[in-house]
Amino acid sequence: MDKNDTANKPEELLDWVDDNDQIIGQIVRKKANSNPKYIHREVGVLIFDQDNRVLLQKRSQYKNVFPGMWSITAGHILSGEQPLATAHTELKEELGFDTDLTFLKKELHRYDHESHFMYYYLGRYNGEKLVLEKAEVEKTSFFSKDELEKLIESNKLVNKLHLPIIIEIFN
């Protein structure tokens, strides 16, 4: 499998859900990520360290969706999987560590190219060694609230959809 397939997993099977997050069928990831009428499920994991800085990862250039963009750890929930289990899997796969996670909330996100329910979780980083999955993550960095604001002001690519929940935790 090449890095493009590793980063994007186009044939993964996802649950197709309605506006109430009820399963109505299954769909392959490639189709779900290219048509907003197919709502699916994803997880977003917000990791903060002991200095109340958020861990962001710069997405690999191999990613089809938001390549090179700074974002939280996130991933698709496979058909039949539970969101919490997926959140732990994404942490281990993309960053090489795991931690206790607390559910924060679920939101429906709509883009031009896709729609998904995002299940947000909060976890704590305690100095574990980070081992990045290079096909998905180019690099990581911790940002204080001020540093994140400066990153956004510098016109760097930042997934702003997750900013409200990050700011909520900073406050």
N, C-alpha and C positions, 0 to 999 in steps of 0.2 A: 504494500500500500504506500503511495507517495504522500508527501506532506500535505498536499491539497486535500486528499481523501481523509487523511488523519485529522486534519483541522475541521473538516466540514461534514464528514460522515453522511453523505447524501441519502443513503438507503436505510438509515435508522427509522424504525417504526414508532410513530408518536400517536397518542390519543388525540382525535379530533373532537373538540368540545363546542358546545353552543355558548351563547352569551351568559348563561347561568353556570358555566363550567361543568355541565353535564356531558358525559361521553356520548357521542353520536356515531362514532366510527373510528377507524384508524387511517393514518396518512403517512407517507414517507416524508422525511425531513426536507428533502429538496423541494417538494411541492408546497409544504407548509411555509417554508422560508421565502417563497416567491409569489404567494397569493394571499392577500389579507382576508379573504373570505374563509380560509381554513384556520380557525382559532385552535391553538395548541397550548401546551403548558411548558413553562420554564422556571428555573430557580435562579435567584440572585442572592449571593452571599456577601454580606458586608462584614469585613474583618477589621477590628480596631486593636491597636496595641495599648500598652500600659500608659502611653503618653497621649492617648485619645486621638491618635492619627489613624486615618483610614488607609487600608491597603488597596491600591489600584493596580491593575495590570494593563500593560499595553498589549493589545491584541495583535497576534501575528499577522503579517502581510498575506499569509495564505488563507485567512478567513474570508469567506464570501460576504459575510455581513459585518459591517463596520471594521474593516481591516485597518490596523495601525492606530486604533482609537483607544484612549484610556477609559477603562470601565471597571466595574466590580467583577468578581468571579461569578460566572453564570453558565448555565447549560440547559439543554433540553431534557425534559422528563420523558423517558421512554415509555411506551405503551405498557400499562400494568404496574409501573413503578410508583412509589410514594415520593412526594416532594422532598421530605427530610432525607430519605436514603439517597436521592439524587444529589442533594446539596453536599452531603458527605463525600460522595463519589467524585463530584467536580473538584472539591478541595484537594483530595488525594491525587487525582489525575493531573490537574493543571498546576498545582503548587507544591505537591509532595508532602502535605501534612494534613492533619485533621484536628478538630477541636469540638467542644460542646457547642451546639447551636440552639438558638431560641427563635421561634417563629415570630415575625413582626407583623406582616400583613400580606394580603394578596391584592393585586391590581391588574386590570385589563389594560394592556398597552397595544395601541394601534399605530402601525407605520404604513407607508405607501406599499411596502413589499410584503408585510406579514402582520399578523395579530396574535398575541399570546397573553395568557394569564401568567404573571410573574409572582411567584411565591418567594417573599423576602425572608432571609434568616440573618441573624446576628451572631457573630462569634468573636472570640478573643485570641489574639496572637501573643504567644508567650516566649518568643525567641527561637521557635523551632527552625531547623534548616529548611529553606525553600529549595525545592527541586522543580524547575519549570519544565513543562511539556512544550518544547520549542515550536512544535507544529501549531500550537494554539496561543502561546504566551511569549512575546518578545522579551519583556522585562517587567519588573514590578518596582513599586516605590511606595513609601508611606507618606501621606500628606496631612499636615495640620489643616485646620479650616482656612487660615490665611494662605498657606501654600496652595491649597486647592483653588482658592479664588484667583491667585496669581497665575496658576496654570490655565484657568479658563480665560482670563484677561489676555494671556499671551497668544490667544487664538490657536492653541494646540487642540488636537482632536480629542474631545472629551464627550462621553455619552451623557448628555445633560438630562436624559429621562430619569436617571437614578439620583440626580442631585437633591431633589426635595427630601428623600428619605435619609440621605447622608447628612444633610443640614439639620434635619430633625434630631438625629443622634448626636451631632456636634453640640446642639443646644441642650 
